[in-house]
Amino acid sequence: MSNDSNRNNPARANGMQTLGSYAGQRANFYLGHFNKFLAARRPYQEPIPKHDLGPMDVECPNCHALHWKDERLAQSSLTSPQFGMCCKSSKVQLLDFRDPPQELKDLLDGSNAQAREFRDNIWKYNRAFAFTSMKVKEDHSINRRNGPPVFRIQGELFHCIGSVEPSPGSTPTYSQLYIYDPQAALEHRRQQNSGLNADTLRILQDVLWNHQYGQVYHHAHEILQGYDPNEDVSIHLRILPAHNRHRYNLPTADEVAVILPQTVTNENPCDIVLQH
């Protein structure tokens, strides 16, 4: 039957569409039953059993870390479990965390508006007081789907550190701010982090001003001030003879690389050189 005749007879055309739809429904019906028939002829397989470790609520009697009960040592019992992966049955003992300074503790535990704002933006405050910048090649493709954001990188992660002092005309950043007068450093941080609470920045700077790494930069700057700026000066950080070299060792070449212009090369490779 031609398409022209169907256009001239709407009732006939509608009838043909209805018939085609009915035929399609019947075909899908029989196809579904045929697939069920094929599934019934397949050999029966037991469903994959679910492996459940239960709650992770068994406490190590020595360090109080939580474990699953099946993680206990083979020679221990359920009533007196012992664990080796956390503290090797009390052979490894870590010192308790020291309480933070009261000003920082108030920001971490407080319930006022300033404390809540600090916790909401804590990563921004951490960035504002970082000693080094981070350089990575970030993979953004993983965040094209729904779900919480994921930070994934390709290749290596670098922490970049510049000179002790900024070049003329440059704004001091990162570790360079730790050699400035406190008020001047605070003003630079306020300008670079205008969205953060100025009073919180002041509190954190006061806390970090006496930090061990901050003191290293203060001391390095004080030493450099006593030399002619036209001369090349190197400051070496060395391990004190009385300290444990395994605990207080300086970074090795595999862990950190600092490239400084005009660095003296004929030196101990474990030295950290701050160049003025």
DRENDOLUM-282399 format. One line per 3 residues: number of its first residue (from 0); their letters; for each residue x, y, z of C-alpha. Coordinates in steps of 0.02 Angstrom, whole numbers. Example, Ala and Ser with C-alpha at 12.3 -4.5 7.8 and 13.67 -1.06 7.14 Angstrom:
0	as	615,-225,390 ~ 684,-53,357
//
This chain:
0	msn	0,0,0 ~ 71,168,-49 ~ 108,308,72
3	dsn	-6,422,-31 ~ -157,313,5 ~ -117,313,191
6	rnn	-108,502,191 ~ -276,510,101 ~ -353,390,228
9	par	-306,441,407 ~ -408,300,485 ~ -311,170,386
12	ang	-145,249,436 ~ -192,248,621 ~ -244,67,608
15	mqt	-78,19,534 ~ 16,109,674 ~ -89,22,807
18	lgs	-58,-146,725 ~ 129,-114,719 ~ 133,-64,902
21	yag	37,-219,952 ~ 154,-331,854 ~ 304,-250,938
24	qra	231,-279,1111 ~ 197,-462,1072 ~ 374,-485,1007
27	nfy	448,-411,1166 ~ 334,-523,1271 ~ 391,-683,1184
30	lgh	573,-627,1184 ~ 569,-598,1372 ~ 498,-772,1403
33	fnk	625,-848,1286 ~ 768,-767,1384 ~ 697,-835,1547
36	fla	687,-1007,1465 ~ 872,-996,1417 ~ 918,-939,1593
39	arr	826,-1088,1666 ~ 931,-1206,1561 ~ 1097,-1139,1627
42	pyq	1187,-1243,1761 ~ 1145,-1187,1938 ~ 1278,-1090,2028
45	epi	1281,-1048,2212 ~ 1272,-859,2243 ~ 1435,-778,2294
48	pkh	1440,-778,2484 ~ 1456,-611,2572 ~ 1613,-591,2675
51	dlg	1577,-492,2832 ~ 1715,-452,2957 ~ 1590,-380,3080
54	pmd	1616,-218,3174 ~ 1791,-149,3197 ~ 1770,-127,3384
57	vec	1900,-241,3464 ~ 2024,-131,3560 ~ 2208,-167,3575
60	pnc	2243,-184,3762 ~ 2409,-92,3743 ~ 2386,56,3625
63	hal	2194,54,3617 ~ 2188,50,3426 ~ 2028,-26,3355
66	hwk	2036,-187,3254 ~ 1926,-322,3182 ~ 1925,-478,3289
69	der	2003,-582,3150 ~ 2156,-468,3149 ~ 2215,-532,3317
72	laq	2373,-634,3331 ~ 2350,-820,3302 ~ 2411,-866,3476
75	ssl	2287,-750,3562 ~ 2105,-785,3604 ~ 1943,-691,3579
78	tsp	1932,-656,3764 ~ 2111,-589,3775 ~ 2155,-529,3600
81	qfg	2330,-468,3557 ~ 2377,-372,3401 ~ 2541,-348,3310
84	mcc	2504,-228,3168 ~ 2476,-76,3279 ~ 2606,-78,3419
87	kss	2681,-253,3405 ~ 2605,-301,3572 ~ 2667,-144,3663
90	kvq	2844,-155,3591 ~ 2814,10,3500 ~ 2760,152,3613
93	lld	2722,325,3545 ~ 2719,482,3648 ~ 2550,563,3674
96	frd	2510,717,3571 ~ 2552,876,3662 ~ 2409,995,3691
99	ppq	2411,1139,3568 ~ 2434,1318,3631 ~ 2276,1381,3715
102	elk	2241,1508,3577 ~ 2243,1371,3445 ~ 2144,1252,3556
105	dll	2007,1384,3574 ~ 1994,1395,3384 ~ 1989,1205,3365
108	dgs	1863,1171,3503 ~ 1769,1335,3523 ~ 1586,1362,3479
111	naq	1589,1549,3440 ~ 1577,1622,3265 ~ 1765,1648,3248
114	are	1804,1467,3293 ~ 1673,1400,3173 ~ 1739,1510,3033
117	frd	1916,1446,3068 ~ 1863,1264,3056 ~ 1762,1295,2897
120	niw	1914,1374,2813 ~ 2053,1282,2902 ~ 2135,1227,2740
123	kyn	2145,1409,2684 ~ 2228,1459,2848 ~ 2348,1314,2829
126	raf	2393,1376,2655 ~ 2417,1555,2719 ~ 2552,1497,2841
129	aft	2635,1363,2735 ~ 2825,1366,2722 ~ 2826,1294,2545
132	smk	2716,1292,2391 ~ 2656,1131,2311 ~ 2679,1088,2128
135	vke	2585,942,2049 ~ 2502,892,1887 ~ 2323,870,1943
138	dhs	2205,748,1857 ~ 2037,837,1843 ~ 1950,699,1744
141	inr	1902,603,1901 ~ 1790,746,1961 ~ 1676,745,1808
144	rng	1560,621,1893 ~ 1445,644,2041 ~ 1511,625,2216
147	ppv	1633,712,2334 ~ 1784,796,2254 ~ 1942,692,2236
150	fri	2120,758,2228 ~ 2219,646,2110 ~ 2387,686,2034
153	qge	2495,617,1894 ~ 2680,596,1920 ~ 2774,665,2069
156	lfh	2729,793,2201 ~ 2851,935,2236 ~ 2865,1058,2379
159	cig	2947,1215,2312 ~ 3047,1332,2423 ~ 3119,1497,2365
162	sve	3260,1605,2428 ~ 3268,1665,2608 ~ 3225,1841,2551
165	psp	3113,1892,2404 ~ 3192,1971,2252 ~ 3183,2162,2243
168	gst	3007,2220,2201 ~ 2928,2050,2236 ~ 2796,2014,2367
171	pty	2858,1897,2505 ~ 2768,1731,2513 ~ 2777,1566,2608
174	sql	2936,1547,2712 ~ 2996,1722,2666 ~ 2861,1795,2778
177	yiy	2944,1716,2930 ~ 3094,1833,2921 ~ 2990,1992,2921
180	dpq	2939,2099,3067 ~ 2779,2020,3138 ~ 2670,2168,3097
183	aal	2736,2181,2919 ~ 2716,1994,2893 ~ 2538,2001,2958
186	ehr	2495,2144,2839 ~ 2561,2043,2690 ~ 2458,1893,2743
189	rqq	2301,1999,2759 ~ 2326,2067,2583 ~ 2355,1894,2511
192	nsg	2207,1816,2606 ~ 2075,1952,2608 ~ 1934,1828,2633
195	lna	2000,1764,2800 ~ 1972,1834,2973 ~ 2109,1961,3013
198	dtl	2106,1925,3199 ~ 2122,1738,3169 ~ 2272,1770,3057
201	ril	2350,1871,3198 ~ 2320,1731,3326 ~ 2395,1598,3213
204	qdv	2546,1705,3172 ~ 2578,1734,3357 ~ 2569,1546,3387
207	lwn	2684,1503,3241 ~ 2807,1643,3272 ~ 2895,1536,3403
210	hqy	2881,1375,3301 ~ 3045,1279,3282 ~ 3050,1303,3093
213	gqv	3003,1485,3108 ~ 3149,1510,3227 ~ 3267,1434,3099
216	yhh	3218,1568,2973 ~ 3228,1706,3103 ~ 3403,1651,3148
219	ahe	3457,1633,2966 ~ 3396,1808,2927 ~ 3486,1881,3078
222	ilq	3649,1800,3023 ~ 3630,1861,2844 ~ 3604,2040,2903
225	gyd	3782,2041,2969 ~ 3859,2009,2798 ~ 3889,2118,2647
228	pne	3740,2091,2529 ~ 3861,2089,2382 ~ 3947,1933,2449
231	dvs	3887,1755,2427 ~ 3846,1683,2598 ~ 3797,1503,2637
234	ihl	3717,1441,2798 ~ 3726,1255,2835 ~ 3605,1162,2948
237	ril	3694,1014,3028 ~ 3646,875,3146 ~ 3708,905,3323
240	pah	3830,768,3376 ~ 3727,723,3531 ~ 3566,690,3433
243	nrh	3508,523,3367 ~ 3546,521,3181 ~ 3401,403,3143
246	ryn	3275,518,3227 ~ 3346,690,3186 ~ 3427,651,3020
249	lpt	3426,783,2884 ~ 3335,743,2720 ~ 3429,637,2594
252	ade	3443,670,2408 ~ 3301,547,2374 ~ 3181,642,2486
255	vav	3210,824,2445 ~ 3303,928,2316 ~ 3337,1114,2338
258	ilp	3417,1201,2189 ~ 3505,1363,2236 ~ 3604,1477,2120
261	qtv	3792,1484,2148 ~ 3784,1347,2280 ~ 3949,1280,2343
264	tne	3961,1103,2274 ~ 4109,1035,2371 ~ 4013,1009,2532
267	npc	3934,871,2634 ~ 3784,808,2530 ~ 3673,800,2686
270	div	3685,988,2717 ~ 3538,1104,2687 ~ 3602,1266,2613
273	lqh	3513,1432,2631 ~ 3585,1554,2505 ~ 3574,1744,2522
//
